[in-house]
Amino acid sequence: MKAIMVVGTTSHAGKSTLVAALCRLFWRKGWLVTPFKGQNMALNAYVTSTGGEIGYAQAFQAWAAKTTPRVDMNPVLLKPQGNMTSQVIFQGYNVGVTNAQEYYQKYFDQGWEIVKESLASLSQEFDLVICEGAGSPAEINLKHRDLTNMRVATHLNADTILVADIERGGVFAHIVGTLALLEPQEKALIKGIVINKFRGDVSLLDSGIEWLEEYTGIPVLGVVPWFESELPSEDSLGLLERRSRKTEYDLHIKIIKLPRISNFTDFDPLETEHNLFIEYIEPHEEIGCPDAVIIPGTKTTITDLMVLEKTGMIKRIREYERAGGTVFGICGGYQMLGHKILDPENFEGSYPEREGIDLLPIETTLKPEKITRQREISANYPHRGFPVDGYEIHQGYTELIAPLVKQRKTKYMPLFDDPSLGLVNESLSVWGCYLHGIFDNGAWRRSWLNHLRHKRGLSSLPTGISNYRQQREELIDVLADYMEKYLDLSYFYSLGKK
């Protein structure tokens, strides 16, 4: 199996994006290509067809490679959950919770064996692996226990691309410094440099690029201008770049940026709606009068719920809903909308129970056992009969509390054919569900947005549209064309001839 590695001078340099583009470009050349990231630390996760978790970025890259996401593409996934601890997931499944020191003592050697095992498995089916690094490959205090960057590149003898983010400033120092800190055998693998996220007149870089190539002996493959798109982000740092420039829109939805927000890729499909303005707000900010407020998923429901309480956001959410607003909670956000959250085994810490926002008559009990599975069901609301699909990732079981329903004298209806997946109240002002990817379903998404439009007296939008996966395909093709336009990839395209 031939191998290409993409590493970056910093976090958020554009590694995930470049790997996705390369996967599509090499697929077009006729390669059987797979993405790979040995170890990922991310809260945006995807559930494979076998029920295993991987980083969402690797699922996106698999779709770019026209293949099915599988756990071997991201064999080690760490999901931070506060107090300097992370959940450890090996080949899709949870094996424990640990802090950094214990992780390296207890899991590192096993993790490296799993990385090699997954690469060997992928090599049975694919003839090219395109690997993504993490952070920087030159963290000298971490290199001896790095399962992602040059250890993998060296193991595969991978031709490696170094990506630098010029938006951060100091791009030449970042590149030269990174190369200086690599071991000679590691530096020898670097076959090209990419300068990413450039704004302005590229000719101003000509003298710097000429110097860089002469100084390092490594060719600059190209300078990639800033790419405006709704690409998925691996972590919440990417939300800083999501400042919508829309000046004309019909609807305005605010999403609460929880401290430990997870799976905010759920909202990528909403970003593609031209008549909709999406805005992320901090827990301390005012809600105002948007058409809907969304409470997203979180890795630590109780801890983030306490933040909403401390900042006054719970009170503001209740007041907003009483004034006629629409509230939607997904996964952890759904749990928060309930009457109470119980944690009898102290799974999240030292709070055995916590009062919720109390907009739905449900009670959630957190459990160590995780539910991870893909789902195909039918929705009952806003209109009955829409087929939808998505996936569950949650630790907790949610139940309807019958006495509360009777006390409140209102109806609460199952949102889907499976009542355990979500609820909506009879006024359709409070929605909650466990289904990640709900907005990927084009007809259902438009139906829900039309519900909001009708409240404003606006006409309906067509619901006969494709699901988000079609828009995602178009986005990947645009991205691949864009990268190919600005990068000289001839050396890498010739790999099959060597």
SEDRENTI-555710 format. One record per atom (N, C-alpha, C): x, y, z. Coordinates in pm, whole numbers, plus 32768, in hexadecimal, padded with zeros to 4 digits. Example, Ala and Ser with C-alpha at 12.3 -4.5 7.8 and 13.67 -1.06 7.14 Angstrom:
BEGIN
85277DC7830C/84CE7E3E830C/85287EB6830C/85057F1F82C4/85577F9682CA/850A80038313/
! end
This chain:
BEGIN
80537F898000/800080008000/8057807C8000/804980D07F9A/8090814F7F95/805681AC7FFF/80A6820E802A/807882648096/80A382F48081/8048834F80A2/806383DF80A8/803C840E8133/8090845E8170/8072849881F3/8065852F81E5/800285698229/7FF285FA822D/8002862682BE/806A867582D9/808086AC835F/807A87448356/806B878583C9/805F881683CA/80C08856842A/80E288D48410/813B891B846C/80F3893D84EE/806D894284EA/801D8962855F/7F9A89158558/7F4F891985C4/7EC588EC85BE/7E77894A8562/7E0F89148523/7DB5896484D2/7DFA89A28458/7E61895E8426/7EA8899183B0/7E5F896D832F/7E05890C8335/7DBC88E282BE/7DD988538295/7E0B880282F2/7E2E877782D3/7DB4872682AA/7D48872F82F9/7CD086E082DC/7C9987028252/7C9787828232/7C6287AF81B2/7CB7877C813F/7D3B8785814C/7D93875780E2/7D8886C180CE/7D7F8675813B/7D7085E4812E/7CEF85C280E4/7C8286078105/7C0485EE80C0/7C12860A802B/7C51867A800A/7C64869C7F7C/7CB986347F35/7D2686097F76/7D7E85A47F39/7D3585207F26/7CE084FB7F86/7C94847F7F78/7C3E84837EFA/7BFC84F37EE1/7BA784FC7E6A/7BFD85027DEC/7C6C854C7DEF/7CC085587D78/7CFD84D37D51/7D2D84867DB2/7D6984047D92/7CFE839E7D6B/7C8683AA7DA4/7C1983547D76/7BFB836E7CE2/7BFF83EC7CBB/7BE9840D7C2E/7C5483D07BD5/7CCC83BE7C0C/7D3983827BBE/7D3082EA7BB9/7CCB82B27BFB/7CB882227BF5/7CF281D37C6A/7D2382197CD0/7D5A81D47D44/7CE981A37D9F/7D0081317DE1/7CAE81087E53/7CEE81487ECD/7CB281B37F00/7CF482067F64/7CA482087FE6/7CEC820B8054/7CAE821380D8/7CF082828129/7CA382CC8179/7CE0832981D7/7D0C82DF8254/7D60832182A4/7D8D82E38320/7DBF834F837F/7D99834283FD/7DD383958467/7DE7833A84DE/7E6583238502/7E8582C18569/7E4082DF85EC/7E4F835A861B/7E0F83848697/7DD2840D8682/7D56841986A8/7D0E8498869A/7CD884C08722/7CE185418741/7C9D857687B8/7C3185D58786/7BB485AB8793/7B4785F9875A/7AC485D5879D/7A69863587A0/79E3861F87D4/797C86158764/79A7862D86E9/795086148677/796785858648/7908852F8662/791984A18644/78AC847185E6/78C9840285A2/786A83C28548/7861832F856F/77EB82F6855F/77D88269857D/77D5821A84FB/782C81B784EF/783481658476/77C281008473/77B880B98405/774D805683F5/77587FE48459/77CF7FD08492/77E17F6884F6/77C97F9A8584/77A8801C8592/778E80548616/7808808E865A/787A80938616/78F380CB8650/790181608635/794681A5868F/795A82358681/79E182558640/79E082B885E7/7A5B82F285B2/7A4A838985AC/7AB783D0859A/7AAD845F8588/7A5B847F850C/7A0684E78515/79B1850A84A3/7A06852F842A/7A7A856B8440/7AD0859383D0/7AF9851A837E/7B1284A883C0/7B3884308374/7AC183F78328/7A498405835D/79D283DC8311/79C384338295/79D684B582A6/79CD85128235/7A3684F081CB/7AAF84D181F7/7B1A84AB819A/7AFA84278154/7ABB83CB819C/7A93834C815C/7A2D836580ED/79CE83BD8107/796C83DF809F/79B384218029/7A1984728046/7A6784AF7FDA/7AAE84467F87/7AD783DA7FC8/7B1B836C7F83/7AB9830A7F45/7A3883287F4F/79CF82D17F19/79D282467F57/79E882437FD9/79E681C48020/799681D480A1/797D816680E5/792A8167815D/7980817C81D9/795A81DA8230/79A781EE82AC/79AE816E82FE/7A2581538336/7A3680DE838B/7A95810183FE/7A9380B28466/7ADE80D484DE/7B7580D184C6/7BA580818467/7C35807B844E/7C6C80FF8419/7C16815783E7/7C4581D783B3/7C6C82388422/7C3D821D849B/7C62826D8511/7C608211858A/7CC981BD8597/7CC5815285FC/7CCC8182868C/7D0381FA86A4/7D0A8230872C/7CC682B7872E/7C5B82C3877A/7C1183408787/7C0B8365881A/7C3683DE883A/7C2D841388C2/7BC4848088C6/7B6684748925/7AFA84D68930/7B06851D89B8/7B3A859789B9/7B4B85E18A38/7AC585F18A7F/7AC885E18B03/7A4B85F08B4E/7A5D86408BCF/7AC186988BD1/7AD486EF8C45/7B2D86B18CAE/7B5987068D0D/7BB386DC8D79/7C3086988D45/7C5D86C48CCF/7CD786918C91/7CD185FA8C78/7C5985C78C5E/7C49853A8C3F/7C0A852B8BB5/7C1D84B78B7A/7BE284998AF7/7BAF840A8AF6/7B4783F78AA9/7B1783708A8E/7B6F83358A21/7B9C82BA8A34/7BF4827889D5/7BA382158982/7BA9822488FF/7B5E81CE88A4/7BC181898846/7BC78105884D/7C1F80B587F7/7BCA806D878F/7BEC80838711/7BA6804486A1/7B0F804A86B2/7AE380C186DA/7A5580DF86DD/7A0F80D18762/7A51809587C6/7A0980768841/7A5380A788BD/7A0480D3891D/7A38810D8998/7A8280A489EC/7AFE80C68A13/7B4B80698A66/7B6F80A58AEE/7B4881238B05/7B64815D8B87/7B6B81F48B83/7B7D822D8BFA/7B8F82BD8C0C/7C1382D28C54/7C6183338C26/7CE783418C5F/7D1783D18C55/7D7A83F28CA6/7DBE84728C95/7E39845C8C3E/7E7E84CA8C1C/7EEC84C08BBD/7F5B84658BEE/7F8384758C6B/7FF184268CA1/7FD183918CA0/7F5883718CCD/7F3082E58CD1/7F2082AC8C45/7EF483008BE8/7EE182D18B5F/7F63829E8B24/7FCC82EB8B35/804C82C48AFA/8087824A8B41/8068823A8BC0/809981C68C09/804881488BE9/7FC5815A8BDA/7F6B80E88BD2/7F4280C38B44/7F35812A8AED/7EF781128A6B/7F54812689F3/7FC5816B8A04/801481918990/80458119893F/808780BA8981/80BD80468939/804E7FF888F3/7FDE7FE68939/7F6E7FA088FB/7F377FF18886/7F3480758896/7F0580CA882B/7F5880BE87AE/7FDC80B887BC/803380AB8747/801E80258701/80097FBB874E/7FEC7F3A8710/7F697F3E86C4/7F067F8586F9/7E847F9186B6/7E917FE48638/7EE3804D863C/7EFC809F85C4/7F3680478555/7F9D7FF88577/7FDC7FA18512/7F7B7F3784E0/7F2B7F02853A/7EC97E9C8514/7E637ED584B3/7E357F4F84CE/7DD27F8D8475/7E0E7FAB83EC/7E8B7FD983E9/7ECD7FF28369/7EDC7F708319/7EFE7F07835E/7F0C7E868319/7E867E5882E0/7E1B7E70832A/7D967E4A82FB/7D6F7E9C8280/7D887F1F8284/7D677F758211/7DB87F4E8195/7E337F2181AA/7E897EFE8139/7E567E8680EA/7DFB7E3A8127/7DC27DC680E1/7D5E7DF08076/7D2B7E6C8081/7CC27E988025/7CE97F107FD1/7D407F658005/7D5F7FE47FC1/7DEF7FE47F8F/7E0780327F24/7E90803A7EF1/7ED180C07F11/7E88811B7F53/7EC1819A7F7F/7E7F81C67FFF/7ECF81EA8063/7E9B822480DE/7ECC82B380E7/7E71830E8105/7E95839B8118/7E7F83BB81AA/7EED83D081F1/7EE983DE8283/7EE6847182AB/7EA1848C8317/7E9D85128351/7EE8851383D6/7F3D857683E6/7F8085888466/7F2885D384C7/7F6085F6853A/7F16864185A0/7F7086AC85DA/7F3A872585E8/7F8A87918620/800787A585CD/8079879E860F/80FB87AC85CE/814C872D85DF/819C8706857B/81F0868F8589/827186AD85D5/8283872A85FE/83028753863A/82F5877A86CD/829087438710/8283875C87A1/82E8870387E8/835C873B8806/83CB86E88835/83AF86A588BA/835286DD8909/8330869F8989/82CB862D8978/8292861F8901/822C85B988EB/825285528881/82BA856D8834/82D8851887C1/82EB848687E6/8324846B885B/833F83E18880/82C08393889D/824E83DB88A9/81D0839688C3/816283C78864/818A83E387EA/812E84158783/8102839F872A/808083878726/804A831986D5/80148348864E/803183C3862A/7FE983FC85B8/804384318549/80B08471856B/80FE84BA8507/816F846784CB/81EB848984EA/825D844D84A4/827683BC84CA/82428390853A/824C8301855B/820182AF84F1/818982DF84CD/813C829B8466/817E82AD83DD/81AD832883C1/81ED8342833F/826882EA832C/82B782DB8394/83308289838C/830C81F6837D/82A881CA83C7/827B813F83BF/8251811C8330/8210817B82EC/81DE81638264/823E819281F7/82AD81D28221/8307821281BF/82B6826E8163/826282C181A1/820183128157/823E83938123/822683B080A4/82478434806F/81EE849A80B4/822C850080ED/81E68556814C/81DD85E6811B/816A86238134/815186B08113/814686FD8196/818D876E819E/818787C58213/8131883E81F1/80C48852823D/806688C08225/807C892C828F/808189A98261/80928A1A82BD/80218A7F82A8/7FEC8AB38314/7F7E8B148312/7FB78BA18318/7FB68BE782A5/7FEE8C6E82A0/7F958CD382E7/7F168CB082FF/7EBA8D098344/7EEC8D2983D1/7F368CCC840C/7F678CDE8495/7FE08D3B849C/80218D548429/809B8DA5842A/81158D4F8445/818A8D80841B/82078D398435/82148CB783EA/81DC8CB18370/81D48C30832B/825D8BF6830B/82BE8C4A82E6/83428C1582C3/838A8BE0833E/837B8C2583AE/83B68BF5842C/83758B728457/82F28B678445/82AD8AEB8468/82E38A768417/82F68A8C8395/83258A20833E/83B489F9835F/840C8A5C8364/849A8A40837E/84AC8A048408/84658A39846B/84708A0584F3/8441897584FD/83D2895684BA/839F88CD84BB/8405886D847F/843A8891840B/849C883A83C9/85198829841E/854388938463/85BC888C84B5/85AC882C852A/8532881B8559/851B87C585CD/84FE873385AA/84F487178529/84E1868C84FF/8566864284FC/855F85BF8514/85D6856C8505/85FA85648470/867B854F844F/86A3854B83C1/864F84EC836D/8632847483A1/85E384148354/855384428344/8521849283A2/849B84C98397/8498853A8330/84F985938339/84FF860282DA/850D85D0824B/855385618239/8567852981B3/84E384FE8173/847C84E681C6/83FA84BD8191/83A98533815D/83CC85AE8185/83808624815B/839F864080C8/833B862E8074/834E863E7FE3/830E86BD7FAB/82C787067FFF/828A87807FCE/825087D3803F/824688568026/821288B58088/819988FB804A/8130890D8099/80B98956806F/80A589CC80CC/80978A438092/80768ABA80DF/7FDF8AD180CE/7F968ACC813D/7F058AC98139/7EC78B498170/7E4A8B648149/7DF78BD1817E/7E308C5B8160/7E628C6E80E6/7E9E8CEF80C1/7E338D528094/7E438DCE80BE/7DED8E3A8091/7E458EA78055/7E258ED57FDD/7E728F437FA3/7EB58F1E7F21/7F1C8F6C7EFF/7F668F5D7E81/7FD38EF47E94/7FC38E817E52/80208E127E67/80AC8E347E35/80B98E937DD9/813E8EB57DA5/81978EEE7E12/81598F217E7C/81A88F577EEC/81F68EEA7F34/81D08E6C7F1E/82158DFD7F60/82858DC37F0B/82928DEF7E90/82EF8DAF7E33/837D8DA87E69/83B08E177E9B/843B8E177ECB/844B8DBE7F45/83E48DBD7F9C/83EA8D688013/83E88CD47FEF/83968CAF7F8D/838E8C237F62/84118BF97F21/844A8C517ED0/84CB8C317E91/85358C177EFB/85398C6D7F62/859A8C5A7FCF/857E8BD78019/84FD8BBC8035/84D88B458083/85028AC5803B/84EB8ABF7FB9/850F8A487F6E/85A58A347F6A/85EF8AA27F5C/86808A987F59/86B88A717FE1/867C8AA9804B/86AD8A8F80D3/868F8A028101/861789D080E2/85EE894D8114/860A88DB80B1/861488FD8031/862388967FCB/85A2884A7FB0/853388817FDD/84B188407FCD/8458889B7F79/841688687F14/83C388BD7EBF/834388EB7F05/831B89657EE9/829889977F14/8234896E7EA8/81D5891B7ECE/817488E67E6E/8112894F7E40/810189B67E90/80A68A217E6A/80798A747EE0/80378AE27EC1/7FFC8B3B7F25/7F658B367F0F/7F1C8B0A7F74/7E8B8AF87F67/7E448B717FA3/7DFA8BBC7F52/7DAD8C2C7F89/7D408BFC7FE9/7D138C58803A/7CA98C3A809A/7C318BFC8052/7BFF8B8D8088/7B918B448048/7B138B5A809A/7AB28BA18061/7A348BBB80A5/79D68B45808F/79B68AFE80FC/795A8A8D80EE/79248A658176/78C88A078176/788F89D381F2/78CB894A8210/79508940820D/799188C18229/7985889F82BD/797B881E82DE/797387F9836B/79F6881583B3/79EC88378435/7A6288518486/7A7587E184EB/7AF387C7850E/7B0E875C856F/7AF1878885FE/7B068809861B/7AF0883886A4/7AB388C286A1/7A8F88F58717/7A458972871F/7A9889EA86F3/7B1D89D986E5/7B6F8A4686B0/7B3E8A6F8625/7B0B8A0D85DA/7ADA8A2A8554/7A618A858554/7A178A8985C3/79A28ADF85C9/79C88B7285C6/7A458B9285EC/7A728C1C85E9/7A738C54855C/7A828BFA84F9/7A868C27846E/79FB8C28842F/79968BFE8479/79108BF68440/78C48C77845F/78F28CE3842A/78AE8D628437/78608D7C83B7/77DF8D6383BB/778F8D6D8343/77908DFC830D/779E8E06828A/779A8E888248/77138EA48209/76B08E54822C/762B8E6981F4/75F18EED8226/75BF8F3C81CA/757E8FBA81EE/74E88FB581D5/74BD8F548185/742F8F43816A/74078EB38188/73A48EA481DC/73748E1E8201/72E98E2B823D/72A28DBB823D/72198DB88273/72158D8C8304/72688D288325/72678CEE83AB/72EE8CFE83EE/72EB8D048473/73648D1484C4/735F8CAC8533/73C28C538536/73CB8BEC859D/744B8C0085EC/74408BFB866F/74B58C0686C6/74D38B7E8705/75528B598705/75808ADC8740/75D88AFF87B7/75BC8AC5882A/760A8AE388A2/768E8A97889D/76FB8AE088A1/77808AA4889B/77A88A768928/777E89FD8947/779C89C389CA/783389B389DA/786689BB8A56/78F889AD8A6B/7930892A8A33/78E188BE8A3B/7910883C8A09/78B7880C8997/78988867893F/7840884B88CD/787887D7887B/781F877F884F/7848870D87FD/77E886FE8788/781986C0871F/77C886A186A9/777E871B8671/77C6878E866F/778788038631/778787F88599/77C0878B8563/77AF876F84D5/771C875484B5/76C9873C851C/7639872D8507/75FF87A584BD/763E881884CB/760288948499/763E88C38414/769B887583DD/76D188988359/766488A382EF/7600884782EF/759788558289/754988D78295/75388909830E/74F189888320/753E89FB82E2/75C489F082E6/76188A5B82AD/76038A668215/75D289FD81D6/75C189FF8145/753C8A3F811B/74E48A5A817A/74638A99815A/74788B2F8146/745F8B5D80CD/747E8BE980AA/74278C4E80F4/73B08C26811C/73558C84815F/735E8C7C81F7/73CA8C3E8228/73D88C2682B8/745E8C5B82EB/745A8CA38358/74D38CD78399/74EB8C888419/755E8C448421/75848BF78497/75EA8C4684E8/75D28C518569/762C8C9D85C1/76468C4D8640/76C58C3B8661/76EC8BFB86DE/76FA8C66874A/76BE8C4D87BE/76C78CAC882C/77018C6888A8/77478CB588F8/77808C838974/77128C7A89E0/77258C258A44/76BD8C158AAB/769A8C958AF6/76F68CF58AFD/76DA8D708B47/76918DD98AF4/76818DC08A72/76458E248A1B/75AD8E208A1F/75708E8F89F8/74DF8E9689F0/74AD8E478978/74348E148981/73F98DC88914/73BD8E2588AB/73788E8C88D7/73348EE38877/72B68EA18843/72998EB787C3/721C8E848788/72358E358708/72888DCE870C/729A8D7C8694/72208D24867C/721E8CE2860A/71AF8C8A85EA/71B98C058635/72318BDF865C/72448B6586AA/72C98B6C86F4/72D08B258763/734C8B1487B0/73698A7F87B6/73E28A598794/740989CD8797/746F89B68807/745789508857/74B7892488BC/74F888A68884/757888AB8863/75B8883A881D/75E587CC887C/762A876C8843/766387008893/76D8873188E6/76FA86E3894D/7769870389A5/77A4868189DA/7825868289F7/7864860B8A31/784385FE8AC5/7822866E8B08/7804866A8B97/778486B98BB0/771586738BB0/769286B58BB8/768287048C39/769F86C78CAB/7688870A8D2B/76E387838D3B/776187758D19/77BF87E48D27/7795885B8CD2/776F88438C55/774488B08BFE/76BD88E88C29/766788938C5F/75E788C38C94/75FF89248D07/766289068D5B/7683895F8DCA/76B789E68D97/76FD89E58D25/772A8A638CEA/76B28AB68CBC/76508A748C7E/75D88ABB8C53/758D8AF68CCA/758D8AAB8D39/754C8ADD8DB2/75978B558DEC/761B8B498DF4/766D8BB38E2F/76678C348DE0/76608C298D5C/765F8CA08D07/75D38CDB8CF3/756F8C998D29/74E68CCA8D18/74A58C9E8C97/74E98C498C49/74B38C208BC8/74368BC98BD8/742F8B778C41/73B78B258C55/733D8B7E8C65/73498BE58CB6/72D98C438CC9/72B48C868C46/73188CAD8BF7/72FC8CF08B79/72BA8C928B14/72E28C128B16/72A48BB08ABD/72108BA08AE0/71F38B948B60/71688B848B8B/71148BFE8B64/714A8C758B7B/71028CEF8B59/70EC8CFA8AC3/71518CD28A76/71478CD789E4/70D88C7A89B4/70D18C0089EC/706B8BA189C2/6FDF8BD089EB/6FD28C078A64/6F508C3A8A91/6F1F8CAD8A39/6F7E8CF889FF/6F5A8D6989AA/6F378D3D891B/6F3B8CBB8903/6F158C888880/6F888C54882C/6FFF8C4C8866/70738C1B881C/70758B84880E/70C98B5487B4/70D88AC4879B/71618A9687CC/71638A2B881A/71DF89F58853/71F089668822/726B894587F8/728988BE87C4/7307888D880A/72FE881B884D/737387DF888D/7398875C8849/74198749882F/744886CE87F1/74A986888850/749386088867/74E885B388BA/74F585EF8946/756C8620896C/757B865D89EF/751C86D28A02/7503871C8997/74A3878A899E/7416875989B9/73F486E58983/737286A5899F/736A867E8A32/73D486448A68/73D5861F8AF5/73C386998B4E/740487088B29/73F987848B77/736B87BA8B7B/731F87A58B12/729787DA8B0B/723887958B6C/726487288BAA/720F86DC8C02/720387158C8E/71B586CE8CDE/719D86F78D69/721686E18DC2/725C86728DA8/72CC86508E01/732C85F38DB9/73AE85FB8DDF/7415859F8DAE/7453855B8E27/745484D88E25/748984898E93/750F844B8E6A/756C844A8EC7/75F0840E8EAF/761683BB8F29/75CD834C8F41/75E082FF8FBD/766A82C18FCB/76AE82AA8F5B/7733826C8F61/77A282D28F54/777F83538F61/77E283C08F56/783383B58ED6/77EF83958E6B/783283878DEA/7871840A8DBE/782D84798DD7/786184FC8DAD/78A585488E1E/78A285158E96/78E2855E8F04/789A85488F87/789185AF8FD7/785C85A1905F/77D185DE906F/778185DD9006/76FA8612900D/769885A28FEC/7660855F9050/760A84EB9037/7588850F8FEF/755B858E8FF9/74E785B78FAC/74E8864F8F9B/74A1867B8F33/749D870A8F16/7418872C8ED4/73DE879C8EFD/736387C98EBE/738287F88E30/732887D58DD4/733A87FD8D49/72F388808D29/72EC889F8CAA/72A789198C7D/7211890A8C90/71E1888E8C93/7157886D8CB7/70F0889E8C51/7111888F8BD3/70B088AE8B6A/7072882F8B31/70A987BB8B53/706F873B8B2C/706386E38BA8/6FF786938BB5/6FE3863F8C2C/703085BB8C24/70B385C88C1C/710885518C0F/717285528C7C/71A784DD8C95/721284CD8CF7/727B84728CB8/72F8849C8CC0/7365844F8C83/73C184198CF0/73E183998CE5/7441835A8D40/74BF833A8CF0/752F83768D18/75AD835F8CD3/75E582D78CFB/761B82918C98/7654820D8CAE/76DA82038C66/773781B38C9A/77B881A18C55/77A881628BCC/7742810D8BB9/773080CB8B39/770581318AD0/7747812E8A5F/772B818E89F5/76D6814F8989/7674819C8959/7622817188E8/765B81B3886B/76888162880D/76BB8193878D/7681813C871F/762F817886CB/75F2812A865F/75B8818885F6/75B48158857B/7571819F8510/74DC817F8516/748A81E084E8/73F981CE84EE/73B781F6846A/735181AC8443/72FA81CF83D4/726A81C18405/72228231840E/719C822F8448/7144829283FD/70CA82A4842D/706F830683F4/70508371845D/704983ED842F/7029845C8488/6F918470848E/6F5E849A8502/6ED184B78513/6EB2854D8507/6F1585A0851C/6F048631851A/6F7C867184D7/6F6A86E68496/6EF287378488/6E8386F38438/6EA7869283E2/6E4386498396/6E6485B4839D/6E00856583A3/6E1284D483B2/6E4484958331/6EA084368341/6EC583E382D0/6F478404828B/6F8E846D82BA/700F848A827D/7075842082AA/70B183D3824F/711C83778277/719983C78298/71D983A68306/725483EC832E/72BB8386835B/733983AB8350/73A483578387/740883AE83D0/7459836F8421/74BD83B58472/7502835084CC/7536837F853B/757B83238596/757483568625/757B82F88682/757A83168711/76078308874A/762C836687A0/76A5835A87F4/76808399887A/7660834888DC/76408383895F/764F831E89CE/766783528A43/766F83018ABC/760083318B19/759282EB8B17/752083148B66/749F82DD8B2C/744082C48B84/73BE82908B5D/735582F58B8A/7301831F8B2E/72A083888B48/7213834E8B4B/71C683738BB2/713F833E8BC3/70DB83AF8BD5/7064839B8BA3/6FF683F98BB7/6FBF83E78C45/6FA784568C8C/6F7484518D15/6EDE846C8D10/6E8F84048D1C/6DFD84108D0B/6DBD84748D6B/6DE084788DEC/6DA184DB8E46/6DB8856B8E19/6E2C85868DE1/6E47860E8DB3/6DF286318D3B/6DDD85D08CE1/6D8885E78C6D/6CFB860A8C9B/6CC885BE8CFB/6C4185D58D2F/6C38865C8D73/6CA0867E8DBE/6CA286FD8E08/6CA287758DA9/6CE8876A8D39/6CF587DC8CDF/6C8087EA8C7E/6C2D87858C77/6BB3878A8C27/6BCF87B08B96/6C3587788B5F/6C55878C8AD2/6C8387098A98/6C8586FF8A18/6CAE868489D6/6D40868B89AC/6D80861889B1/6E09860A8981/6E0B85918926/6E3385A488AB/6E29853A8847/6EB485078820/6EBD84848802/6F3C844F87CF/6F5E8492874A/6FD984BE8740/7005850086C6/7016849D8653/703584208677/704E83B78614/6FFC833A8635/700282DA85DC/6FBE825A85F5/6FF282178674/7072822A8691/70AC81F7870D/70A182648777/7049825587DA/703282BD883E/70AF82E08890/710F82838898/7186829C88EA/71E5830288AA/71CB8323882B/7229837987E2/720D840E87F3/71948434881E/717B84C2882C/70EA84E58841/70D38561886E/704D8593888C/703A861E8852/6FBB86438841/6F9686CC8820/6F1486EA886A/6F0487678899/6E87878988DE/6E1C87AF8879/6D9E87B588A6/6D2E87C58849/6D2E884D8803/6D6D88B2883F/6D75893587FD/6DEB893D879D/6E3988D28794/6EB088CA873D/6F148938875B/6F1C895D87DC/6F7E89C38805/6FFA89878844/6FF1890A8873/706588C788B1/70798840886D/70EF882F8834/711487B587EC/7193877C882D/719986F88836/721286BA886A/72258630882D/72A2860F880D/72BA858987D4/734A855E87E9/736084DC87DB/73E584A087E4/7425848D875B/73DF84B186F0/740B848D866A/746C84F48631/74ED84D38632/754F852585EC/753B85148555/754E8580850D/753C857C847D/74AC85948452/745585BE84AE/73C985D3848D/73B9863A841D/740C86A4841F/73FF870D83B9/743C86E58333/74828673832F/74B4864182AE/744286188252/73D085F8828E/735C85CA8242/731486428205/732586538181/72FA86CD8140/726786ED814F/720E868B8136/717F86A3813D/715586C581CC/718B867A822E/7168869782B9/719B872182E2/7217874182BD/725187C282E0/71FB883582AC/71D6882D822D/7183889581F1/70F9889B8234/70C388298257/70418826829B/7049886E8321/70B48856836C/70C5889883EE/70DC892E83DC/712C89548378/714289E2835E/70C28A25832F/706F89DE82E3/6FEE8A1682B9/6F938A2F8330/6F9B89D88395/6F5189F08411/6F798A76844E/6FFA8A93844E/70298B148482/6FFF8B878426/70018B6F83A5/6FDA8BD68344/6F468BFB8354/6EF38B97836B/6E648BB1837A/6E498C0883F5/6E998BF5845E/6E898C4884D5/6EA68CDA84B6/6EF78CF18451/6F178D7A8428/6EBD8DAA83B8/6E628D55838C/6E0B8D7C831F/6E4D8D748297/6EB78D22828D/6F008D12820F/6ECE8C9981C3/6EDD8C9B8141/6EB28C2A80EF/6F118BB48101/6EE18B3F80DD/6F308AC480ED/6F9B8ABA8080/70088A7980A4/706E8A558043/705489C78013/708089A27F9D/706A89197F6B/70AB88B27FC6/706588467FDE/709D87D98030/70D487677FDC/70BC876C7F5B/70EF87037F03/717F871B7EDB/71D6871C7F3D/726487367F23/72B586BC7F4C/732F86B77F1C/738786477F3C/73B986537FCB/73E885E48000/742585E68084/74AD8629807F/74E1864C80F3/755D869880FB/75D2864D80BB/75CB85C980B6/763C857F807E/765785A87FED/75EE85CF7FA3/760285FE7F1B/764A86847F19/762486DE7F72/766A875E7F7D/76FA87497FAC/770C86E78004/779386C78033/77E986967FC0/77B286447F6A/77FC86157EF5/782786897E9C/77CD86E57E86/77ED87597E33/785987AE7E75/785187BD7EF9/78B688097F43/793F87C87F37/794587437F44/79C486FC7F39/7A00870E7EAE/79AC87067E47/79DE871A7DBE/7A1487A77DAB/79CE880A7DE0/79FE88947DD7/7A8388A37E1F/7A8C88677E96/7B09886C7EE3/7B7B882C7E98/7B6387B67E5F/7BCC876E7E15/7BFB87C07D9D/7B9D87F97D52/7BC0884C7CDF/7C1388C57D0B/7BED88FE7D7C/7C3189757DB0/7CC289547DD4/7CD688E67E1D/7D5D88C07E44/7DB2889D7DCA/7D7988577D6B/7DC588317CF4/7DED88AB7CA2/7D9C89127CA6/7DB9898D7C5D/7E3689D27C93/7E4A89CD7D15/7EB68A1A7D53/7F2F89C77D7B/7F2589427D74/7F9388ED7DA0/7FCD889C7D2C/804E888D7D2B/809288377CCB/80A487AE7D0D/804F87517CE9/804F86CD7D27/808C86627CCD/80D5868D7C66/8109862E7C04/816285C47C43/81B485EA7CA3/820B85887CE4/81B8851A7D26/814C85407D6B/80FA84E07DB3/80A3848E7D55/807784CB7CE7/802C847F7C84/808284127C43/810684247C46/815F83C27C07/8183834F7C63/8148834C7CDC/816B82E37D3D/815682587D06/80EB82467CB7/80CD81C27C84/813381907C1F/818681EA7BEB/81E981C37B87/8270819E7BC7/827A81B27C4D/82FC819E7C8D/830C810E7CBE/
! end
